Amino acid sequence: VFNAKTYSLPEEELLRNGLLNNSKINSASLLENMAEISKVEIDIFPFWRSTLPSKKESVEIKLKFD
């Protein structure tokens, strides 16, 4: 008997493009509404900013698995 967990990964480039220059609240909502994602944490630096950066290379996406 063999058991394994399988994961459906969201397309990272599409995620990144959807988050660019978007507010933290809208970005979290977008991610939480995706079936593949169970938990969302968004950290923006510096902390007083309310929107994500507008440059792709400034947005980092980390995926964690059980």
N, CA, C and O atoms as a CHARMM CRD file, in Angstrom:
* protein
*
  264
    1    1 VAL  N      0.85400  -1.18300   0.00000 PROA 1      0.00000
    2    1 VAL  CA     0.00000   0.00000   0.00000 PROA 1      0.00000
    3    1 VAL  C      0.89000   1.23200   0.00000 PROA 1      0.00000
    4    1 VAL  O      1.87900   1.31800   0.72800 PROA 1      0.00000
    5    2 PHE  N      0.50500   2.17500  -0.83700 PROA 2      0.00000
    6    2 PHE  CA     1.27100   3.41200  -0.97300 PROA 2      0.00000
    7    2 PHE  C      0.31600   4.59000  -0.83200 PROA 2      0.00000
    8    2 PHE  O     -0.70000   4.65000  -1.52400 PROA 2      0.00000
    9    3 ASN  N      0.63200   5.52100   0.05100 PROA 3      0.00000
   10    3 ASN  CA    -0.18100   6.72200   0.24700 PROA 3      0.00000
   11    3 ASN  C      0.67300   7.95200  -0.01400 PROA 3      0.00000
   12    3 ASN  O      1.85400   7.99200   0.33400 PROA 3      0.00000
   13    4 ALA  N      0.06400   8.94700  -0.62500 PROA 4      0.00000
   14    4 ALA  CA     0.79000  10.19200  -0.87800 PROA 4      0.00000
   15    4 ALA  C     -0.19200  11.35200  -0.93100 PROA 4      0.00000
   16    4 ALA  O     -1.33800  11.19700  -1.35300 PROA 4      0.00000
   17    5 LYS  N      0.27500  12.51100  -0.49700 PROA 5      0.00000
   18    5 LYS  CA    -0.51200  13.72700  -0.64600 PROA 5      0.00000
   19    5 LYS  C     -0.16400  14.34700  -1.98800 PROA 5      0.00000
   20    5 LYS  O      0.99400  14.34700  -2.40400 PROA 5      0.00000
   21    6 THR  N     -1.16300  14.86600  -2.65100 PROA 6      0.00000
   22    6 THR  CA    -0.90800  15.57000  -3.90200 PROA 6      0.00000
   23    6 THR  C     -1.33900  17.02100  -3.74100 PROA 6      0.00000
   24    6 THR  O     -2.28900  17.32800  -3.02100 PROA 6      0.00000
   25    7 TYR  N     -0.64200  17.88200  -4.40600 PROA 7      0.00000
   26    7 TYR  CA    -0.92300  19.30900  -4.32200 PROA 7      0.00000
   27    7 TYR  C     -1.08400  19.87200  -5.71900 PROA 7      0.00000
   28    7 TYR  O     -0.35000  19.52000  -6.64300 PROA 7      0.00000
   29    8 SER  N     -2.05500  20.75000  -5.85000 PROA 8      0.00000
   30    8 SER  CA    -2.24500  21.47500  -7.09900 PROA 8      0.00000
   31    8 SER  C     -1.63400  22.85500  -6.88600 PROA 8      0.00000
   32    8 SER  O     -2.13100  23.64000  -6.07900 PROA 8      0.00000
   33    9 LEU  N     -0.57300  23.14500  -7.59900 PROA 9      0.00000
   34    9 LEU  CA     0.13400  24.40800  -7.40300 PROA 9      0.00000
   35    9 LEU  C     -0.43700  25.50800  -8.28800 PROA 9      0.00000
   36    9 LEU  O     -0.63500  25.31000  -9.48700 PROA 9      0.00000
   37   10 PRO  N     -0.69800  26.66400  -7.69200 PROA 10     0.00000
   38   10 PRO  CA    -1.11600  27.79800  -8.51900 PROA 10     0.00000
   39   10 PRO  C      0.06500  28.27900  -9.36600 PROA 10     0.00000
   40   10 PRO  O      1.21600  28.14000  -8.95400 PROA 10     0.00000
   41   11 GLU  N     -0.20300  28.82900 -10.51500 PROA 11     0.00000
   42   11 GLU  CA     0.84100  29.34600 -11.38900 PROA 11     0.00000
   43   11 GLU  C      1.43300  30.60400 -10.74900 PROA 11     0.00000
   44   11 GLU  O      0.76200  31.62800 -10.62300 PROA 11     0.00000
   45   12 GLU  N      2.69100  30.50500 -10.35200 PROA 12     0.00000
   46   12 GLU  CA     3.34500  31.57000  -9.59400 PROA 12     0.00000
   47   12 GLU  C      3.39300  32.89900 -10.35800 PROA 12     0.00000
   48   12 GLU  O      3.17900  33.95800  -9.76800 PROA 12     0.00000
   49   13 GLU  N      3.66500  32.85000 -11.63600 PROA 13     0.00000
   50   13 GLU  CA     3.75600  34.08400 -12.43000 PROA 13     0.00000
   51   13 GLU  C      2.39500  34.77200 -12.51900 PROA 13     0.00000
   52   13 GLU  O      2.32100  35.99900 -12.44900 PROA 13     0.00000
   53   14 LEU  N      1.32600  34.00400 -12.67000 PROA 14     0.00000
   54   14 LEU  CA    -0.02200  34.58900 -12.69900 PROA 14     0.00000
   55   14 LEU  C     -0.37400  35.20500 -11.35600 PROA 14     0.00000
   56   14 LEU  O     -0.96300  36.28500 -11.29900 PROA 14     0.00000
   57   15 LEU  N     -0.01700  34.52600 -10.28400 PROA 15     0.00000
   58   15 LEU  CA    -0.25900  35.08400  -8.94800 PROA 15     0.00000
   59   15 LEU  C      0.46300  36.41200  -8.78200 PROA 15     0.00000
   60   15 LEU  O     -0.12100  37.41100  -8.36400 PROA 15     0.00000
   61   16 ARG  N      1.73800  36.39800  -9.11800 PROA 16     0.00000
   62   16 ARG  CA     2.55100  37.60700  -8.95700 PROA 16     0.00000
   63   16 ARG  C      1.96000  38.77500  -9.75000 PROA 16     0.00000
   64   16 ARG  O      1.84900  39.88400  -9.22800 PROA 16     0.00000
   65   17 ASN  N      1.58500  38.53600 -10.99300 PROA 17     0.00000
   66   17 ASN  CA     1.01100  39.60200 -11.82000 PROA 17     0.00000
   67   17 ASN  C     -0.30000  40.11800 -11.25400 PROA 17     0.00000
   68   17 ASN  O     -0.59800  41.30600 -11.37300 PROA 17     0.00000
   69   18 GLY  N     -1.09300  39.23800 -10.63600 PROA 18     0.00000
   70   18 GLY  CA    -2.35900  39.66100 -10.04300 PROA 18     0.00000
   71   18 GLY  C     -2.18500  40.46300  -8.76800 PROA 18     0.00000
   72   18 GLY  O     -3.08800  41.19400  -8.36100 PROA 18     0.00000
   73   19 LEU  N     -1.03100  40.33200  -8.13800 PROA 19     0.00000
   74   19 LEU  CA    -0.78300  41.02800  -6.87600 PROA 19     0.00000
   75   19 LEU  C     -0.09800  42.38200  -7.04500 PROA 19     0.00000
   76   19 LEU  O     -0.16600  43.22700  -6.15300 PROA 19     0.00000
   77   20 LEU  N      0.55200  42.59000  -8.17200 PROA 20     0.00000
   78   20 LEU  CA     1.31700  43.82600  -8.38100 PROA 20     0.00000
   79   20 LEU  C      0.46300  45.07200  -8.18200 PROA 20     0.00000
   80   20 LEU  O     -0.62700  45.19600  -8.74000 PROA 20     0.00000
   81   21 ASN  N      0.98200  45.98600  -7.37800 PROA 21     0.00000
   82   21 ASN  CA     0.37600  47.29300  -7.14100 PROA 21     0.00000
   83   21 ASN  C     -1.04800  47.18100  -6.59800 PROA 21     0.00000
   84   21 ASN  O     -1.84400  48.10800  -6.75000 PROA 21     0.00000
   85   22 ASN  N     -1.37000  46.05700  -5.96700 PROA 22     0.00000
   86   22 ASN  CA    -2.69600  45.82200  -5.41300 PROA 22     0.00000
   87   22 ASN  C     -2.63100  46.07300  -3.90600 PROA 22     0.00000
   88   22 ASN  O     -1.56400  45.94500  -3.30500 PROA 22     0.00000
   89   23 SER  N     -3.74900  46.42600  -3.29600 PROA 23     0.00000
   90   23 SER  CA    -3.75700  46.65100  -1.85100 PROA 23     0.00000
   91   23 SER  C     -3.57400  45.33200  -1.11000 PROA 23     0.00000
   92   23 SER  O     -3.82600  44.26000  -1.66100 PROA 23     0.00000
   93   24 LYS  N     -3.14000  45.41800   0.12200 PROA 24     0.00000
   94   24 LYS  CA    -2.92800  44.22700   0.94000 PROA 24     0.00000
   95   24 LYS  C     -4.24500  43.47600   1.13700 PROA 24     0.00000
   96   24 LYS  O     -4.26700  42.24700   1.07900 PROA 24     0.00000
   97   25 ILE  N     -5.32200  44.18900   1.36300 PROA 25     0.00000
   98   25 ILE  CA    -6.63600  43.56900   1.58300 PROA 25     0.00000
   99   25 ILE  C     -7.12700  42.86900   0.31500 PROA 25     0.00000
  100   25 ILE  O     -7.59000  41.73000   0.37900 PROA 25     0.00000
  101   26 ASN  N     -7.03200  43.53600  -0.82900 PROA 26     0.00000
  102   26 ASN  CA    -7.46900  42.92300  -2.09000 PROA 26     0.00000
  103   26 ASN  C     -6.59600  41.72400  -2.46100 PROA 26     0.00000
  104   26 ASN  O     -7.09700  40.72600  -2.97800 PROA 26     0.00000
  105   27 SER  N     -5.31600  41.82300  -2.20200 PROA 27     0.00000
  106   27 SER  CA    -4.40000  40.72100  -2.50300 PROA 27     0.00000
  107   27 SER  C     -4.73000  39.49800  -1.65200 PROA 27     0.00000
  108   27 SER  O     -4.75800  38.37600  -2.15600 PROA 27     0.00000
  109   28 ALA  N     -4.97700  39.71600  -0.36600 PROA 28     0.00000
  110   28 ALA  CA    -5.32600  38.61200   0.52600 PROA 28     0.00000
  111   28 ALA  C     -6.63600  37.97300   0.08700 PROA 28     0.00000
  112   28 ALA  O     -6.75900  36.74800   0.08300 PROA 28     0.00000
  113   29 SER  N     -7.60300  38.78600  -0.27800 PROA 29     0.00000
  114   29 SER  CA    -8.89700  38.27300  -0.73600 PROA 29     0.00000
  115   29 SER  C     -8.74700  37.43500  -2.00500 PROA 29     0.00000
  116   29 SER  O     -9.34900  36.36900  -2.12900 PROA 29     0.00000
  117   30 LEU  N     -7.94600  37.92200  -2.93500 PROA 30     0.00000
  118   30 LEU  CA    -7.70000  37.19700  -4.18100 PROA 30     0.00000
  119   30 LEU  C     -7.11000  35.81600  -3.89500 PROA 30     0.00000
  120   30 LEU  O     -7.54700  34.82200  -4.47400 PROA 30     0.00000
  121   31 LEU  N     -6.13500  35.75600  -3.01800 PROA 31     0.00000
  122   31 LEU  CA    -5.46700  34.49700  -2.70300 PROA 31     0.00000
  123   31 LEU  C     -6.36400  33.55200  -1.89500 PROA 31     0.00000
  124   31 LEU  O     -6.36900  32.34500  -2.13500 PROA 31     0.00000
  125   32 GLU  N     -7.11300  34.09600  -0.94800 PROA 32     0.00000
  126   32 GLU  CA    -7.98300  33.26600  -0.11000 PROA 32     0.00000
  127   32 GLU  C     -9.10900  32.62700  -0.90600 PROA 32     0.00000
  128   32 GLU  O     -9.62800  31.58400  -0.50800 PROA 32     0.00000
  129   33 ASN  N     -9.49200  33.22600  -2.01200 PROA 33     0.00000
  130   33 ASN  CA   -10.56900  32.68400  -2.84700 PROA 33     0.00000
  131   33 ASN  C    -10.09000  31.59500  -3.80200 PROA 33     0.00000
  132   33 ASN  O    -10.88600  31.05800  -4.57200 PROA 33     0.00000
  133   34 MET  N     -8.82200  31.26900  -3.76300 PROA 34     0.00000
  134   34 MET  CA    -8.29000  30.20200  -4.60500 PROA 34     0.00000
  135   34 MET  C     -8.35700  28.89200  -3.83700 PROA 34     0.00000
  136   34 MET  O     -7.89100  28.80900  -2.70100 PROA 34     0.00000
  137   35 ALA  N     -8.93200  27.87300  -4.45400 PROA 35     0.00000
  138   35 ALA  CA    -9.11800  26.57800  -3.78800 PROA 35     0.00000
  139   35 ALA  C     -7.79100  25.94600  -3.37200 PROA 35     0.00000
  140   35 ALA  O     -7.74500  25.22200  -2.37700 PROA 35     0.00000
  141   36 GLU  N     -6.71800  26.20200  -4.10800 PROA 36     0.00000
  142   36 GLU  CA    -5.42200  25.58700  -3.83100 PROA 36     0.00000
  143   36 GLU  C     -4.73800  26.16800  -2.60500 PROA 36     0.00000
  144   36 GLU  O     -3.77500  25.58500  -2.10700 PROA 36     0.00000
  145   37 ILE  N     -5.21400  27.30700  -2.10600 PROA 37     0.00000
  146   37 ILE  CA    -4.54900  28.02500  -1.02400 PROA 37     0.00000
  147   37 ILE  C     -5.40900  27.96300   0.23000 PROA 37     0.00000
  148   37 ILE  O     -6.58400  28.32900   0.20600 PROA 37     0.00000
  149   38 SER  N     -4.81000  27.49300   1.33700 PROA 38     0.00000
  150   38 SER  CA    -5.56900  27.36900   2.58200 PROA 38     0.00000
  151   38 SER  C     -5.25500  28.48000   3.58600 PROA 38     0.00000
  152   38 SER  O     -6.07000  28.75900   4.46500 PROA 38     0.00000
  153   39 LYS  N     -4.09200  29.11300   3.46900 PROA 39     0.00000
  154   39 LYS  CA    -3.71900  30.16800   4.41400 PROA 39     0.00000
  155   39 LYS  C     -2.90300  31.22800   3.68400 PROA 39     0.00000
  156   39 LYS  O     -2.06100  30.90700   2.84400 PROA 39     0.00000
  157   40 VAL  N     -3.15800  32.48200   4.00700 PROA 40     0.00000
  158   40 VAL  CA    -2.47800  33.59900   3.34500 PROA 40     0.00000
  159   40 VAL  C     -1.85400  34.50600   4.40100 PROA 40     0.00000
  160   40 VAL  O     -2.50100  34.87800   5.38000 PROA 40     0.00000
  161   41 GLU  N     -0.59900  34.85000   4.19000 PROA 41     0.00000
  162   41 GLU  CA     0.08300  35.85800   5.00800 PROA 41     0.00000
  163   41 GLU  C      0.77100  36.81700   4.04900 PROA 41     0.00000
  164   41 GLU  O      1.51700  36.39300   3.16600 PROA 41     0.00000
  165   42 ILE  N      0.52100  38.09100   4.22200 PROA 42     0.00000
  166   42 ILE  CA     1.14800  39.10200   3.36900 PROA 42     0.00000
  167   42 ILE  C      1.91800  40.07600   4.25700 PROA 42     0.00000
  168   42 ILE  O      1.34400  40.72400   5.13200 PROA 42     0.00000
  169   43 ASP  N      3.20400  40.16700   4.02200 PROA 43     0.00000
  170   43 ASP  CA     4.05600  41.11600   4.73300 PROA 43     0.00000
  171   43 ASP  C      4.54900  42.14100   3.73400 PROA 43     0.00000
  172   43 ASP  O      5.11900  41.78900   2.70200 PROA 43     0.00000
  173   44 ILE  N      4.33100  43.39700   4.03600 PROA 44     0.00000
  174   44 ILE  CA     4.77600  44.48100   3.16200 PROA 44     0.00000
  175   44 ILE  C      5.84900  45.27000   3.90700 PROA 44     0.00000
  176   44 ILE  O      5.69300  45.61100   5.08000 PROA 44     0.00000
  177   45 PHE  N      6.93400  45.55000   3.20500 PROA 45     0.00000
  178   45 PHE  CA     8.01200  46.33500   3.78600 PROA 45     0.00000
  179   45 PHE  C      8.22900  47.58100   2.95400 PROA 45     0.00000
  180   45 PHE  O      8.29000  47.47700   1.72900 PROA 45     0.00000
  181   46 PRO  N      8.34500  48.71400   3.53300 PROA 46     0.00000
  182   46 PRO  CA     8.19700  49.03700   4.94200 PROA 46     0.00000
  183   46 PRO  C      6.74000  48.87100   5.39400 PROA 46     0.00000
  184   46 PRO  O      5.81800  48.92100   4.58000 PROA 46     0.00000
  185   47 PHE  N      6.55000  48.67700   6.69000 PROA 47     0.00000
  186   47 PHE  CA     5.26100  48.30000   7.24700 PROA 47     0.00000
  187   47 PHE  C      4.14700  49.32400   7.01500 PROA 47     0.00000
  188   47 PHE  O      2.97200  48.95900   7.05600 PROA 47     0.00000
  189   48 TRP  N      4.47800  50.58400   6.77400 PROA 48     0.00000
  190   48 TRP  CA     3.43600  51.60100   6.61100 PROA 48     0.00000
  191   48 TRP  C      2.82100  51.61600   5.20700 PROA 48     0.00000
  192   48 TRP  O      1.81400  52.28900   4.98700 PROA 48     0.00000
  193   49 ARG  N      3.40200  50.89800   4.27200 PROA 49     0.00000
  194   49 ARG  CA     2.82000  50.82400   2.92600 PROA 49     0.00000
  195   49 ARG  C      1.53600  50.01100   2.96800 PROA 49     0.00000
  196   49 ARG  O      1.42500  49.06500   3.74800 PROA 49     0.00000
  197   50 SER  N      0.57000  50.37100   2.13700 PROA 50     0.00000
  198   50 SER  CA    -0.69200  49.63000   2.11000 PROA 50     0.00000
  199   50 SER  C     -0.88100  48.86600   0.80200 PROA 50     0.00000
  200   50 SER  O     -1.84600  48.11700   0.64800 PROA 50     0.00000
  201   51 THR  N      0.05000  49.06100  -0.14500 PROA 51     0.00000
  202   51 THR  CA    -0.04700  48.34700  -1.42200 PROA 51     0.00000
  203   51 THR  C      1.23400  47.56400  -1.68400 PROA 51     0.00000
  204   51 THR  O      2.31100  47.90100  -1.19300 PROA 51     0.00000
  205   52 LEU  N      1.07800  46.51800  -2.46800 PROA 52     0.00000
  206   52 LEU  CA     2.23400  45.72600  -2.85500 PROA 52     0.00000
  207   52 LEU  C      3.02300  46.47400  -3.92200 PROA 52     0.00000
  208   52 LEU  O      2.47400  47.36100  -4.57700 PROA 52     0.00000
  209   53 PRO  N      4.28000  46.14300  -4.10900 PROA 53     0.00000
  210   53 PRO  CA     5.10600  46.82800  -5.11400 PROA 53     0.00000
  211   53 PRO  C      4.55000  46.66100  -6.52900 PROA 53     0.00000
  212   53 PRO  O      3.74400  45.77000  -6.79700 PROA 53     0.00000
  213   54 SER  N      4.99700  47.53100  -7.41600 PROA 54     0.00000
  214   54 SER  CA     4.55200  47.46800  -8.81100 PROA 54     0.00000
  215   54 SER  C      5.55200  46.72800  -9.70200 PROA 54     0.00000
  216   54 SER  O      5.28100  46.51400 -10.88300 PROA 54     0.00000
  217   55 LYS  N      6.69900  46.33800  -9.15100 PROA 55     0.00000
  218   55 LYS  CA     7.71800  45.60700  -9.91700 PROA 55     0.00000
  219   55 LYS  C      7.66500  44.12300  -9.56400 PROA 55     0.00000
  220   55 LYS  O      7.63500  43.75900  -8.38900 PROA 55     0.00000
  221   56 LYS  N      7.65500  43.26500 -10.59500 PROA 56     0.00000
  222   56 LYS  CA     7.59300  41.81400 -10.39300 PROA 56     0.00000
  223   56 LYS  C      8.69300  41.30200  -9.47900 PROA 56     0.00000
  224   56 LYS  O      8.44800  40.47500  -8.60200 PROA 56     0.00000
  225   57 GLU  N      9.89800  41.79500  -9.68700 PROA 57     0.00000
  226   57 GLU  CA    11.02600  41.28700  -8.91200 PROA 57     0.00000
  227   57 GLU  C     10.97200  41.68600  -7.43800 PROA 57     0.00000
  228   57 GLU  O     11.75500  41.18000  -6.63500 PROA 57     0.00000
  229   58 SER  N     10.05900  42.58300  -7.07400 PROA 58     0.00000
  230   58 SER  CA     9.92500  43.01100  -5.68000 PROA 58     0.00000
  231   58 SER  C      8.87200  42.21000  -4.91800 PROA 58     0.00000
  232   58 SER  O      8.69900  42.40500  -3.71500 PROA 58     0.00000
  233   59 VAL  N      8.16800  41.31100  -5.60700 PROA 59     0.00000
  234   59 VAL  CA     7.14200  40.48300  -4.96400 PROA 59     0.00000
  235   59 VAL  C      7.67500  39.06000  -4.85400 PROA 59     0.00000
  236   59 VAL  O      7.99400  38.42400  -5.85900 PROA 59     0.00000
  237   60 GLU  N      7.76700  38.57200  -3.62600 PROA 60     0.00000
  238   60 GLU  CA     8.26800  37.22300  -3.37700 PROA 60     0.00000
  239   60 GLU  C      7.11100  36.34700  -2.90800 PROA 60     0.00000
  240   60 GLU  O      6.34600  36.73900  -2.02600 PROA 60     0.00000
  241   61 ILE  N      6.98600  35.17400  -3.49500 PROA 61     0.00000
  242   61 ILE  CA     5.93400  34.22100  -3.13700 PROA 61     0.00000
  243   61 ILE  C      6.58800  32.98200  -2.54800 PROA 61     0.00000
  244   61 ILE  O      7.46800  32.38400  -3.16700 PROA 61     0.00000
  245   62 LYS  N      6.16100  32.59900  -1.35900 PROA 62     0.00000
  246   62 LYS  CA     6.67900  31.39800  -0.71800 PROA 62     0.00000
  247   62 LYS  C      5.53100  30.41800  -0.54900 PROA 62     0.00000
  248   62 LYS  O      4.45700  30.78700  -0.07300 PROA 62     0.00000
  249   63 LEU  N      5.75400  29.18500  -0.93500 PROA 63     0.00000
  250   63 LEU  CA     4.76700  28.13800  -0.77100 PROA 63     0.00000
  251   63 LEU  C      5.21700  27.19900   0.33700 PROA 63     0.00000
  252   63 LEU  O      6.38100  26.80200   0.38900 PROA 63     0.00000
  253   64 LYS  N      4.28900  26.84600   1.22200 PROA 64     0.00000
  254   64 LYS  CA     4.58800  25.89700   2.29800 PROA 64     0.00000
  255   64 LYS  C      3.60300  24.75100   2.18800 PROA 64     0.00000
  256   64 LYS  O      2.42700  24.94500   1.88100 PROA 64     0.00000
  257   65 PHE  N      4.10300  23.56000   2.44400 PROA 65     0.00000
  258   65 PHE  CA     3.28200  22.36100   2.36400 PROA 65     0.00000
  259   65 PHE  C      3.20700  21.71600   3.74200 PROA 65     0.00000
  260   65 PHE  O      4.09100  21.91200   4.57600 PROA 65     0.00000
  261   66 ASP  N      2.14500  20.94400   3.97500 PROA 66     0.00000
  262   66 ASP  CA     1.99100  20.20600   5.22800 PROA 66     0.00000
  263   66 ASP  C      3.12700  19.24400   5.41600 PROA 66     0.00000
  264   66 ASP  O      3.17100  18.53000   6.41800 PROA 66     0.00000
